[in-house]
Amino acid sequence: MAREKKPIELRTVDDQPTVRVAVLRLGTEAQPVRLIPENKDTRQRPAARLEVPSVDAADNRRSRQPGIEVLMEPEEASVPGTEEGWSQDASRRGPLPWGWFALVALLLAAAVTWSLGHVRQAAPLLSEEHKQAEVVVKESAASDLALQHMIDGIEHQVKAFCQAGSLEAMLPLVRNPKRVGPLMRQFYAQSPLQALGFRRVKDIQGAMLGGASDFWVVSVELGDGRIRDVLLEQDPSGKIGVDWETVVTYQPMNWDDYARQRPPGTAMNFRVYVEEDHFFSHEFVDSNHWASFRLTAPGGEETLFGYAPRGGPLEAELLALIEQNGRNPAPAILRLALPAGTQSRRGVIIDKLMSTRWIYVDPPDSGP
């Protein structure tokens, strides 16, 4: 019998058929024994091949490229935890060099030397400041002592003035005795002098009146309990004098008598309150020629109208004085004139503004 001819072909090892072999597995008593077929790989093992050692990790170059099987099989990269090794330095620190300690010591020594040098330099300044402080303290003590002496002198002067019962006892205690002496004699000839009495000084305040002298306002409790303000002057020589004119509010003539009698051809200085007005009559009827001002006096009942030339410097001075006083009646000393033949029953001519207060800071040479 002739043998059947088959075509010659090449077969790979992998094409070999897989033979199923029954495997006997032992189970527990509760389970029956059963046969579980398993696949058995009958492929031949590949022949041993030469293993080439890997390149050292320190060398970044490769002597040969990896095989395809290495590239196809993924390797699990071992990534250390990001927090791993935090407590340990990657590189060991060596001991701190002694040079740093020497540098710190030098810096401290330099700082101490600098401080000591500045202290030595500041010592003379401190000594000078100490001397200056001692001078200031001494000057302050001397100033306080001088101020105390001045206050004692003011109190003594005021007390002696209030207790004076005669013109001879009072005259040496007033300011400008040569000028006011005749005025005092005329005044006390009409109303006899009586001592004011003295209990105590309540307060002393400085008065800013200008001029070369210092002025003081002393609040005094009199013998009958009344409170009176007494104005004193301390001249550059240190002499203290009471301003008698403001104490008695001196007028050359009783204001009400002057308003009623209207002595013609006279010119006298009166302490009055002045305010702007619009009353015009008789020879003062022309408001374009005259500026009108209402005049009253302390303790008086009569009212007079004073007239100053319109647009002149005297009107400007009076208006400025009233404006400075808040447009209220302003105290002033005015020289009032009554020319002979004046027809106005209440009109007088304001001849001059003698003082913007009821005191002469710089007294006139003569006259009341």
C-alpha positions, 0 to 999 in steps of 0.5 A: 500500500502506497504511503500518502505523501504530504507537503513538507512544512516548517512548524514552530514549537509554539504550534505543538498541541497542548495535551490536557492531563487530568489532575486529581485534587483532594478535597475535604470530606464535605466535598466530593472528589472531582477531577479538574482539568488543567492546562499543562504547558508542554513547550520546551524551555528556551536555551540558556542565554548569556546575561550581560551585567547592567551598567553601573548606576553612576555611569549615565551612558549605556554600553548597549541598548536593552532588549525588546523584552525589557522595553515591553515589560513595565517596571514599577518605579520605586519612588520614595515618599516625599516626606521620607528622610526629612528628619535626616540630612541628605549630607552629614554636616561637619562640626561648626568651625571655631572661626565663627565663634571668634568672629562673634566674639570680635563683634561683641568686643567691638560693640562694647568698645564703641559703647564705652567710647561714646560714654566717655565722649558723652561724659563732658556733655552730661557734665555740662547739661548738669551744670546748666540744669543747676543754673536753671534751678537756681534761676527758677528759685531766684525768680520764684523768690523775686515773684514772692517778694513782688506779690508781698509788695503788691499786697502791702501796697494795696492794704496800706492804700485801703487803710489810708484815712487821709490824703497825706497817707494815700498820696505816696501810694498812688502812681503819678502823684505829681499829676493826680495830687491836685485832682485828689485834693479837688475830689476829696474837697467835695467828698471827704476821704474815708478809708475803704477798709481791708480784709484780704486779697482774693486774687492777683492777675496780670493786665496786658496794657502795653507800655514799659510798665507792668500792670496788675489787677488785684481783687480786694475784699474791703472792710464792708465786704464789698469786692473791688478791683484795684489796678496797680502799676509796677514801673521799670524801677520796681516801684508799685503805685495804685491807679487812683483814678480807676479806683474812684472812676475819676471825672472832672465834673459830675456827668449828670451835672455836665449834661444839664449845665453844659458849660460853654467853652469847656474841653474836659476828659470824661470816662464814657461808654461810646457806641455808634448812633444816627441822631442828628440835630441843630448844627449837627444835622448834616450827616454827610459832615458829622458822624454820631455817637451815643455817650453814657457814663458809669453811674450817670443817668444822662445821655449825650451825643458826640459828633466827630467829622465824617470820614476823618481819622477820629471817626475811624478810630472810634468805629474800630474801637467799637468793632473790637468790643463786639459792637457793644458800648466800648469804654474810652476816655474822650475829650469833649468840647462845648463851643460857645453858642452851641444850640444842640441841647445834647450834642457835644463835639468829640475833640480827641480819643485820649485812651481806649480804656479808662486808664492812661497807660501813658499819662498826659503831661498835664490836665485831668 
